[in-house]
Amino acid sequence: MGQRRRLVRSRRGSNLFVGDEPFDGTVVRILTSGIERLPSPFEGRARVRVQAGNDWDALVAYTVREGLAGIEAMSGIPGTVGAAPVQNIGAYGQEIQETLVEVELIDESTGEVSVVPASELGLGFRTSVLKHHYGGEPLRRAVILSVTLDLADVGSAGRIVRGDQLRRALALANDDPVPLAWVREQILGIRASKGMVLDDDDPTPTAPARSSRTRSSRTRSRAGCRRSARAGRSRPTSTRSR
Ligand SMILES: Cc1cc2nc3c(=O)[nH]c(=O)nc-3n(C[C@H](O)[C@H](O)[C@H](O)COP(=O)(O)OP(=O)(O)OC[C@H]3O[C@@H](n4cnc5c(N)ncnc54)[C@H](O)[C@@H]3O)c2cc1C
């Protein structure tokens, strides 16, 4: 961990370009998993502490099942929970910084484990102090061990969707409440229609629509990306607000 060149590679590597030449450094592969539900100091909210190697989308699926709102629009983003704060992942107007409370990390210079509040991570649009920008050194060299989020405890009933970007994506014309599960289903459908959902069982690499990367880089950096557009949109099954 003390070596100058170190590459943290989560289980997925979905945001990494790996060259063909040998890598002179240490690769840390994070395979921890687990979601712990905690009370929130705020009324009507709940916290989850999640191990860094946990699959991000599995976490989103869990929160939706539990009726916890705040990350449902980030359904289908490939990768692990530990990598999510590194570039402040986001989609359709939601970003992890809106719900991130703190991360537990191991500091590479001291080897110490500490809990760092989100406010000290320099979170911005797809960036943080932990991010390697185009192979450069991050401002803070650390490995995230766990992530704590604070989410709204809304239950399974419908709620009014806020945020223009998300409302546009969901084609919501009015303030009818919709359940979290419906939002997740729609987002997964939209992402799949753009080839933005990875499938480990499908070896065929497919470019996401917004990428400007070269084909060879994409091919090396992905296990597979399936284009599986869903036909049409279903209607929400609940309109009860909570
Ligand atoms: C098809 C596709 C769609 C995508 N859609 C989106 C999107 O909508 N929104 C979005 O924000 N991103 C998106 N991404 C980017 C990617 O999903 C995210 O960056 C994700 O967080 C990467 O997770 P990973 O576990 O694969 O990280 P990796 O690719 O393995 O690592 C990414 C970086 O984070 C560092 N890192 C990883 N884990 C840790 C850790 N525990 N501690 C410290 N550093 C760590 C690595 O060293 C590396 O620098 C997409 C990527 C693909 C391929």
PDBQT file of the ligand as one rigid body, heavy atoms in Angstrom, charges set to zero:
ROOT
HETATM    1  C1  LIG A 301     -21.788   1.197 -19.253  1.00  0.00    +0.000 C 
HETATM    2  C2  LIG A 301     -21.351   2.146 -18.190  1.00  0.00    +0.000 A 
HETATM    3  C3  LIG A 301     -22.260   3.073 -17.688  1.00  0.00    +0.000 A 
HETATM    4  C4  LIG A 301     -21.863   3.994 -16.694  1.00  0.00    +0.000 A 
HETATM    5  N1  LIG A 301     -22.788   4.895 -16.235  1.00  0.00    +0.000 NA
HETATM    6  C5  LIG A 301     -22.429   5.794 -15.281  1.00  0.00    +0.000 A 
HETATM    7  C6  LIG A 301     -23.371   6.768 -14.789  1.00  0.00    +0.000 A 
HETATM    8  O1  LIG A 301     -24.524   6.827 -15.206  1.00  0.00    +0.000 OA
HETATM    9  N2  LIG A 301     -22.953   7.634 -13.832  1.00  0.00    +0.000 N 
HETATM   10  C7  LIG A 301     -21.668   7.605 -13.313  1.00  0.00    +0.000 A 
HETATM   11  O2  LIG A 301     -21.370   8.408 -12.437  1.00  0.00    +0.000 OA
HETATM   12  N3  LIG A 301     -20.764   6.691 -13.760  1.00  0.00    +0.000 NA
HETATM   13  C8  LIG A 301     -21.107   5.799 -14.725  1.00  0.00    +0.000 A 
HETATM   14  N4  LIG A 301     -20.187   4.876 -15.188  1.00  0.00    +0.000 N 
HETATM   15  C9  LIG A 301     -18.859   4.835 -14.588  1.00  0.00    +0.000 C 
HETATM   16  C10 LIG A 301     -18.724   3.743 -13.487  1.00  0.00    +0.000 C 
HETATM   17  O3  LIG A 301     -19.880   2.964 -13.386  1.00  0.00    +0.000 OA
HETATM   18  C11 LIG A 301     -18.477   4.384 -12.115  1.00  0.00    +0.000 C 
HETATM   19  O4  LIG A 301     -17.341   5.204 -12.148  1.00  0.00    +0.000 OA
HETATM   20  C12 LIG A 301     -18.323   3.335 -11.010  1.00  0.00    +0.000 C 
HETATM   21  O5  LIG A 301     -18.316   4.000  -9.758  1.00  0.00    +0.000 OA
HETATM   22  C13 LIG A 301     -17.050   2.498 -11.197  1.00  0.00    +0.000 C 
HETATM   23  O6  LIG A 301     -17.113   1.461 -10.220  1.00  0.00    +0.000 OA
HETATM   24  P1  LIG A 301     -16.038   0.284 -10.213  1.00  0.00    +0.000 P 
HETATM   25  O7  LIG A 301     -16.284  -0.477  -8.950  1.00  0.00    +0.000 OA
HETATM   26  O8  LIG A 301     -16.129  -0.480 -11.483  1.00  0.00    +0.000 OA
HETATM   27  O9  LIG A 301     -14.696   1.098 -10.087  1.00  0.00    +0.000 OA
HETATM   28  P2  LIG A 301     -13.324   0.878 -10.920  1.00  0.00    +0.000 P 
HETATM   29  O10 LIG A 301     -13.585   1.163 -12.359  1.00  0.00    +0.000 OA
HETATM   30  O11 LIG A 301     -12.729  -0.412 -10.544  1.00  0.00    +0.000 OA
HETATM   31  O12 LIG A 301     -12.444   2.062 -10.289  1.00  0.00    +0.000 OA
HETATM   32  C14 LIG A 301     -12.685   3.423 -10.651  1.00  0.00    +0.000 C 
HETATM   33  C15 LIG A 301     -11.716   4.309  -9.847  1.00  0.00    +0.000 C 
HETATM   34  O13 LIG A 301     -12.095   4.272  -8.468  1.00  0.00    +0.000 OA
HETATM   35  C16 LIG A 301     -11.011   3.801  -7.670  1.00  0.00    +0.000 C 
HETATM   36  N5  LIG A 301     -11.603   2.942  -6.635  1.00  0.00    +0.000 N 
HETATM   37  C17 LIG A 301     -12.436   1.891  -6.822  1.00  0.00    +0.000 A 
HETATM   38  N6  LIG A 301     -12.800   1.372  -5.634  1.00  0.00    +0.000 NA
HETATM   39  C18 LIG A 301     -12.182   2.125  -4.685  1.00  0.00    +0.000 A 
HETATM   40  C19 LIG A 301     -12.161   2.097  -3.260  1.00  0.00    +0.000 A 
HETATM   41  N7  LIG A 301     -12.835   1.193  -2.550  1.00  0.00    +0.000 N 
HETATM   42  N8  LIG A 301     -11.402   3.017  -2.593  1.00  0.00    +0.000 NA
HETATM   43  C20 LIG A 301     -10.698   3.956  -3.274  1.00  0.00    +0.000 A 
HETATM   44  N9  LIG A 301     -10.668   4.042  -4.624  1.00  0.00    +0.000 NA
HETATM   45  C21 LIG A 301     -11.415   3.128  -5.315  1.00  0.00    +0.000 A 
HETATM   46  C22 LIG A 301     -10.082   3.034  -8.621  1.00  0.00    +0.000 C 
HETATM   47  O14 LIG A 301      -8.741   3.075  -8.170  1.00  0.00    +0.000 OA
HETATM   48  C23 LIG A 301     -10.264   3.827  -9.903  1.00  0.00    +0.000 C 
HETATM   49  O15 LIG A 301      -9.423   4.970  -9.875  1.00  0.00    +0.000 OA
HETATM   50  C24 LIG A 301     -20.548   3.962 -16.184  1.00  0.00    +0.000 A 
HETATM   51  C25 LIG A 301     -19.623   3.006 -16.688  1.00  0.00    +0.000 A 
HETATM   52  C26 LIG A 301     -20.010   2.137 -17.669  1.00  0.00    +0.000 A 
HETATM   53  C27 LIG A 301     -19.006   1.148 -18.188  1.00  0.00    +0.000 C 
ENDROOT
TORSDOF 0
